Amino acid sequence: MTATLNAAYADEIAAFWQARARDDQIAAWHHLERAHVLGQLKFGLHLKSHWTMLAYALHLRQPSEVAGQIIRLILAPVGNVTGRLPWGNIGRSNVSAFATMELPDDLHAIIEAARR
């Protein structure tokens, strides 16, 4: 099921790029958040989602989001190594880096299948 997780992550990143090209910031952030939730299961994808969020925040000149992503890039490896990630967390600076969040149903199914 890792292939399904990777494909879903890639779909969310592609949707982010499409939204960014349309200058639809709400949709772009939405897809980055969903990519982050999926990426939490794999260290590389988790870091990639935060790097992409950081780059987008820099592009938009959002200093609080930039700072939040830098902090999360420092915390993410610790969370992945210790297995103490806040599952479902959308990865943005406007939510606590330690808060678990409810998974959308479609992502929940993908994540459960990937955990088996």
Residue frames as a rotation matrix with the C-alpha (Angstrom) as fourth column:
MET 1
0.555 0.832 0.000 0.00
0.832 -0.555 0.000 0.00
0.000 0.000 -1.000 0.00
THR 2
-0.101 -0.669 -0.736 3.01
0.466 -0.685 0.560 2.30
-0.879 -0.287 0.381 0.06
ALA 3
-0.811 -0.168 0.561 2.45
0.586 -0.229 0.778 2.84
-0.002 0.959 0.284 -3.65
THR 4
0.169 0.952 0.253 -1.06
0.843 -0.273 0.463 4.11
0.511 0.135 -0.849 -2.90
LEU 5
0.548 -0.053 -0.834 0.28
0.633 -0.626 0.456 6.46
-0.547 -0.778 -0.310 -0.23
ASN 6
-0.522 -0.832 -0.185 2.99
0.442 -0.450 0.776 7.76
-0.730 0.324 0.602 -2.57
ALA 7
-0.610 0.361 0.705 0.46
0.713 -0.137 0.687 8.25
0.344 0.923 -0.173 -5.38
ALA 8
0.510 0.842 -0.177 -1.97
0.826 -0.422 0.375 10.11
0.241 -0.337 -0.910 -3.11
TYR 9
0.224 -0.539 -0.812 0.86
0.507 -0.647 0.569 12.32
-0.832 -0.540 0.128 -1.85
ALA 10
-0.784 -0.563 0.261 1.97
0.482 -0.288 0.827 13.04
-0.391 0.774 0.498 -5.44
ASP 11
-0.160 0.819 0.551 -1.63
0.863 -0.154 0.481 13.87
0.479 0.552 -0.682 -6.40
GLU 12
0.679 0.409 -0.610 -1.88
0.693 -0.632 0.348 16.42
-0.243 -0.658 -0.712 -3.58
ILE 13
-0.201 -0.829 -0.521 1.44
0.364 -0.557 0.746 18.02
-0.909 -0.040 0.414 -4.57
ALA 14
-0.760 -0.014 0.650 0.31
0.648 -0.101 0.755 18.19
0.055 0.995 0.086 -8.21
ALA 15
0.300 0.941 0.154 -2.97
0.868 -0.336 0.366 19.79
0.396 0.024 -0.918 -7.11
PHE 16
0.374 -0.283 -0.883 -0.95
0.553 -0.697 0.457 22.31
-0.745 -0.659 -0.104 -5.05
TRP 17
-0.675 -0.736 -0.039 1.07
0.387 -0.400 0.831 23.29
-0.627 0.546 0.555 -8.13
GLN 18
-0.445 0.606 0.660 -2.08
0.789 -0.084 0.609 23.65
0.425 0.791 -0.440 -10.21
ALA 19
0.613 0.692 -0.381 -3.69
0.789 -0.514 0.336 25.86
0.037 -0.507 -0.861 -7.56
ARG 20
0.039 -0.690 -0.723 -0.52
0.464 -0.628 0.624 27.90
-0.885 -0.360 0.295 -7.22
ALA 21
-0.796 -0.344 0.499 -0.44
0.582 -0.205 0.787 28.44
-0.169 0.917 0.363 -10.99
ARG 22
-0.010 0.887 0.461 -4.02
0.748 -0.300 0.593 29.79
0.664 0.351 -0.660 -10.76
ASP 23
-0.762 -0.360 0.538 -2.94
-0.108 -0.749 -0.654 31.95
0.638 -0.557 0.532 -7.80
ASP 24
0.438 0.899 -0.002 -5.55
-0.297 0.147 0.943 30.20
0.848 -0.412 0.332 -5.66
GLN 25
-0.493 -0.757 0.429 -3.85
-0.615 -0.046 -0.787 30.41
0.616 -0.652 -0.443 -2.27
ILE 26
0.079 0.598 0.798 -6.69
-0.956 0.273 -0.109 28.77
-0.283 -0.754 0.593 -0.35
ALA 27
0.942 0.281 -0.186 -6.66
-0.330 0.876 -0.351 25.69
0.064 0.392 0.918 -2.57
ALA 28
0.233 -0.935 -0.266 -2.86
-0.303 0.190 -0.934 25.62
0.924 0.299 -0.239 -2.68
TRP 29
-0.503 -0.395 0.769 -2.57
-0.829 -0.032 -0.559 25.57
0.245 -0.918 -0.311 1.12
HIS 30
0.465 0.767 0.442 -5.39
-0.830 0.552 -0.085 23.01
-0.309 -0.327 0.893 1.34
HIS 31
0.878 -0.146 -0.456 -3.48
-0.162 0.806 -0.569 20.58
0.451 0.574 0.684 -0.89
LEU 32
-0.199 -0.975 0.097 -0.21
-0.402 -0.009 -0.916 21.18
0.894 -0.221 -0.390 0.96
GLU 33
-0.209 0.203 0.957 -1.97
-0.974 0.044 -0.222 20.44
-0.087 -0.978 0.188 4.24
ARG 34
0.824 0.553 0.123 -3.36
-0.529 0.828 -0.186 17.17
-0.204 0.088 0.975 2.86
ALA 35
0.504 -0.735 -0.453 0.08
-0.145 0.445 -0.884 16.26
0.851 0.511 0.117 1.50
HIS 36
-0.376 -0.654 0.656 1.52
-0.755 -0.195 -0.627 16.89
0.538 -0.731 -0.420 4.96
VAL 37
0.292 0.568 0.770 -1.01
-0.888 0.460 -0.002 14.59
-0.355 -0.683 0.639 6.61
LEU 38
0.979 0.055 -0.195 -0.13
-0.145 0.865 -0.481 11.81
0.143 0.499 0.855 4.16
GLY 39
0.335 -0.941 -0.049 3.58
-0.239 -0.035 -0.970 12.56
0.911 0.337 -0.236 4.38
GLN 40
0.280 -0.218 0.935 3.72
-0.956 -0.157 0.249 12.06
0.093 -0.963 -0.252 8.13
LEU 41
0.917 0.152 0.368 3.97
-0.222 0.962 0.156 8.31
-0.330 -0.225 0.917 7.55
LYS 42
0.574 -0.762 0.300 7.26
0.807 0.464 -0.364 8.57
0.138 0.451 0.882 5.65
PHE 43
0.206 -0.569 -0.796 10.15
0.609 -0.562 0.560 10.69
-0.766 -0.600 0.231 6.87
GLY 44
-0.765 -0.581 0.278 11.18
0.557 -0.380 0.738 11.89
-0.323 0.720 0.614 3.41
LEU 45
-0.256 0.765 0.591 7.67
0.696 -0.278 0.662 12.89
0.671 0.581 -0.461 2.41
HIS 46
0.573 0.441 -0.691 7.13
0.815 -0.399 0.420 14.57
-0.090 -0.804 -0.588 5.77
LEU 47
-0.189 -0.735 -0.651 10.21
0.498 -0.644 0.581 16.74
-0.846 -0.215 0.487 5.33
LYS 48
-0.802 -0.096 0.589 9.37
0.593 -0.246 0.767 17.41
0.071 0.964 0.255 1.68
SER 49
0.212 0.955 0.208 5.93
0.853 -0.285 0.437 18.70
0.476 0.085 -0.875 2.66
HIS 50
0.588 -0.036 -0.808 7.47
0.586 -0.669 0.457 21.16
-0.557 -0.742 -0.373 5.14
TRP 51
-0.570 -0.816 -0.101 10.11
0.464 -0.421 0.779 22.29
-0.678 0.397 0.619 2.63
THR 52
-0.546 0.444 0.710 7.36
0.729 -0.167 0.664 22.89
0.413 0.881 -0.232 0.07
MET 53
0.584 0.760 -0.284 5.31
0.794 -0.462 0.396 24.81
0.171 -0.457 -0.873 2.64
LEU 54
0.145 -0.629 -0.764 8.38
0.526 -0.605 0.598 26.88
-0.838 -0.488 0.243 3.52
ALA 55
-0.802 -0.478 0.358 9.07
0.532 -0.299 0.792 27.68
-0.271 0.826 0.494 -0.12
TYR 56
-0.123 0.843 0.523 5.43
0.796 -0.232 0.560 28.67
0.593 0.485 -0.643 -0.69
ALA 57
0.651 0.330 -0.683 5.40
0.721 -0.551 0.421 30.85
-0.238 -0.767 -0.596 2.43
LEU 58
-0.339 -0.835 -0.433 8.57
0.467 -0.549 0.693 32.57
-0.817 0.032 0.576 1.20
HIS 59
-0.715 0.135 0.686 6.95
0.668 -0.159 0.727 33.08
0.207 0.978 0.023 -2.21
LEU 60
0.269 0.938 0.217 3.92
0.722 -0.346 0.599 34.65
0.637 -0.005 -0.771 -0.52
ARG 61
-0.559 -0.588 0.584 6.09
-0.002 -0.703 -0.711 36.67
0.829 -0.399 0.392 1.88
GLN 62
0.636 0.764 0.104 4.35
-0.226 0.055 0.973 35.29
0.738 -0.642 0.208 4.97
PRO 63
-0.259 -0.903 0.344 6.89
-0.633 -0.110 -0.766 35.71
0.729 -0.416 -0.543 7.80
SER 64
-0.029 0.266 0.964 4.89
-0.947 0.301 -0.112 33.89
-0.320 -0.916 0.243 10.48
GLU 65
0.934 0.356 0.043 4.42
-0.315 0.871 -0.376 30.87
-0.171 0.338 0.926 8.19
VAL 66
0.398 -0.877 -0.269 8.11
-0.304 0.151 -0.941 30.94
0.866 0.456 -0.207 7.25
ALA 67
-0.380 -0.542 0.750 9.07
-0.870 -0.065 -0.488 30.89
0.314 -0.838 -0.447 10.94
GLY 68
0.356 0.622 0.697 6.55
-0.797 0.592 -0.122 28.14
-0.488 -0.512 0.706 11.65
GLN 69
0.947 -0.011 -0.322 7.89
-0.207 0.746 -0.633 25.96
0.248 0.666 0.704 8.86
ILE 70
-0.012 -1.000 0.014 11.48
-0.525 -0.005 -0.851 26.40
0.851 -0.017 -0.525 10.01
ILE 71
-0.283 -0.013 0.959 10.46
-0.942 0.190 -0.275 25.24
-0.178 -0.982 -0.066 13.48
ARG 72
0.690 0.638 0.343 8.60
-0.552 0.770 -0.320 22.28
-0.468 0.031 0.883 12.02
LEU 73
0.653 -0.544 -0.527 11.58
-0.329 0.423 -0.844 21.32
0.682 0.725 0.097 9.89
ILE 74
-0.454 -0.792 0.408 13.56
-0.723 0.060 -0.688 21.09
0.520 -0.607 -0.600 13.12
LEU 75
-0.226 0.453 0.863 10.83
-0.848 0.344 -0.403 19.17
-0.479 -0.823 0.306 14.98
ALA 76
0.596 0.602 -0.531 9.80
-0.797 0.526 -0.297 16.76
0.100 0.600 0.793 12.21
PRO 77
-0.097 -0.664 -0.742 12.87
-0.422 0.703 -0.573 14.51
0.901 0.257 -0.348 12.41
VAL 78
-0.857 -0.185 0.481 12.44
-0.512 0.198 -0.836 14.15
0.059 -0.963 -0.264 16.18
GLY 79
-0.001 0.962 0.273 8.78
-0.861 0.138 -0.490 13.27
-0.509 -0.235 0.828 15.76
ASN 80
0.555 0.178 -0.812 9.48
-0.702 0.624 -0.343 10.73
0.446 0.761 0.472 13.03
VAL 81
-0.419 -0.819 -0.392 12.36
-0.392 0.553 -0.736 9.07
0.819 -0.154 -0.552 14.91
THR 82
-0.912 0.059 0.407 10.45
-0.390 0.189 -0.901 8.83
-0.130 -0.980 -0.149 18.20
GLY 83
-0.699 0.711 -0.075 7.13
0.533 0.589 0.608 7.96
0.476 0.385 -0.791 16.59
ARG 84
-0.321 0.556 -0.767 5.49
0.766 -0.323 -0.555 10.82
-0.557 -0.766 -0.322 18.47
LEU 85
-0.958 0.056 0.281 3.90
0.167 -0.688 0.706 12.68
0.233 0.723 0.650 15.59
PRO 86
-0.526 0.839 -0.139 0.58
-0.231 -0.298 -0.926 14.48
-0.819 -0.455 0.350 16.05
TRP 87
-0.758 0.185 0.626 -1.38
0.590 0.604 0.536 12.38
-0.279 0.775 -0.567 13.53
GLY 88
0.207 0.882 0.422 -3.64
0.978 -0.187 -0.090 14.34
0.000 0.432 -0.902 11.24
ASN 89
0.191 -0.199 -0.961 -1.89
0.333 -0.908 0.255 17.62
-0.923 -0.369 -0.107 11.98
ILE 90
0.881 0.294 0.371 -2.01
0.438 -0.206 -0.875 19.84
-0.181 0.934 -0.310 8.89
GLY 91
0.114 -0.987 0.116 1.52
0.986 0.127 0.110 21.18
-0.124 0.102 0.987 9.43
ARG 92
0.239 0.033 0.970 0.73
0.465 -0.881 -0.085 24.89
0.852 0.472 -0.226 9.25
SER 93
-0.787 -0.617 -0.002 1.95
0.339 -0.429 -0.837 27.60
0.516 -0.660 0.547 11.62
ASN 94
-0.419 0.704 0.574 -1.62
-0.693 -0.656 0.298 28.55
0.586 -0.273 0.762 12.53
VAL 95
0.797 0.574 -0.187 -2.07
-0.303 0.648 0.699 25.28
0.522 -0.501 0.690 14.45
SER 96
0.464 -0.631 0.621 0.00
-0.755 0.084 0.650 23.82
-0.462 -0.771 -0.438 17.27
ALA 97
-0.128 -0.630 -0.766 2.81
-0.864 0.450 -0.226 21.61
0.487 0.633 -0.602 16.04
PHE 98
-0.943 -0.282 0.180 1.79
-0.333 0.743 -0.581 19.14
0.030 -0.608 -0.794 18.76
ALA 99
-0.216 0.955 0.203 -1.98
-0.720 -0.015 -0.694 18.95
-0.659 -0.297 0.691 18.16
THR 100
-0.851 0.128 0.509 -3.49
0.377 0.823 0.424 15.80
-0.365 0.553 -0.749 16.72
MET 101
-0.482 0.704 -0.521 -6.33
-0.764 -0.629 -0.143 16.46
-0.429 0.329 0.841 14.32
GLU 102
0.252 0.672 0.696 -9.15
-0.080 0.731 -0.677 14.44
-0.964 0.115 0.238 12.83
LEU 103
-0.811 -0.563 0.161 -8.29
0.051 0.207 0.977 12.84
-0.584 0.800 -0.139 9.52
PRO 104
-0.131 0.742 -0.658 -10.50
-0.962 -0.255 -0.096 13.45
-0.239 0.620 0.747 6.49
ASP 105
0.553 0.464 0.692 -12.23
-0.398 0.877 -0.269 10.16
-0.732 -0.127 0.670 5.62
ASP 106
0.960 -0.176 -0.219 -10.46
-0.144 0.360 -0.922 9.72
0.240 0.916 0.320 2.28
LEU 107
0.079 -0.988 0.131 -7.01
-0.710 -0.148 -0.689 10.26
0.700 -0.038 -0.713 3.82
HIS 108
0.076 0.027 0.997 -7.90
-0.909 0.414 0.058 8.05
-0.411 -0.910 0.056 6.78
ALA 109
0.903 0.326 0.280 -8.50
-0.185 0.883 -0.431 5.09
-0.388 0.337 0.858 4.45
ILE 110
0.678 -0.717 -0.165 -5.18
-0.175 0.061 -0.983 5.63
0.714 0.695 -0.084 2.65
ILE 111
-0.101 -0.743 0.662 -3.26
-0.888 -0.233 -0.397 5.98
0.449 -0.628 -0.636 5.91
GLU 112
0.358 0.295 0.886 -4.84
-0.742 0.666 0.078 2.91
-0.566 -0.685 0.458 7.50
ALA 113
1.000 0.003 0.009 -4.00
0.004 0.755 -0.655 0.83
-0.009 0.655 0.755 4.43
ALA 114
0.412 -0.909 0.058 -0.40
-0.338 -0.211 -0.917 2.12
0.846 0.358 -0.394 4.46
ARG 115
0.014 -0.382 0.924 0.04
-0.996 -0.082 -0.019 1.24
0.083 -0.921 -0.382 8.15
ARG 116
0.828 0.385 0.408 -0.75
-0.434 0.900 0.033 -2.46
-0.355 -0.204 0.912 7.53
